[in-house]
Amino acid sequence: MITVRFKVNGTDKTVHLEDPSTPLLWVLRDSLALVGTKYGCGMALCGACTVHLNGAPIRSCSMPAVGVSGQSITTIEGLAKPDGTLTAVQQAWIDLDVAQCGYCQAGQIMTASALLRQNPNPTDADIDEAMAGNICRCGTYQRIRAAIHAAADAQKNGGAA
């Protein structure tokens, strides 16, 4: 049995793993009941499982949970403020009605949030490059790009990514 300690959405967590190769995705979903992070391909290709590791986007399906020991993870559930106030990205997603089926959207939002932290004024090319690894089977790419631009504008006016 392996014990792993890390922060998730600002809260210290301890999990006990029988298998050291257990992906972070399954720890988040099965052990911690944080089911907003989705299983898509299992090969880190689609982006549905994207979370932040110390603020940077990673694919949780391919990251062994032991690899996050002592570090900080943020999931879609931890993006909004504790009082429930949505980030500029989350609000833009709602305002522009980005989601269709919604399955990929948590990963899309996590990647977009990280992009805007690194580049608060992205061009279309910047957005396309950052979001290239996130697949939307419904094809809402134009709305995703528009929402990222809207969130960038909102941030300029005091909103949080």
Salt bridges, closest charged atoms under 4 A:
ASP12 OD1 - LYS7 NZ 2.85
ASP124 OD1 - ARG145 NE 3.87
ASP124 OD1 - HIS149 NE2 2.57
ASP128 OD1 - ARG145 NH2 2.84
ASP153 OD1 - LYS156 NZ 3.53
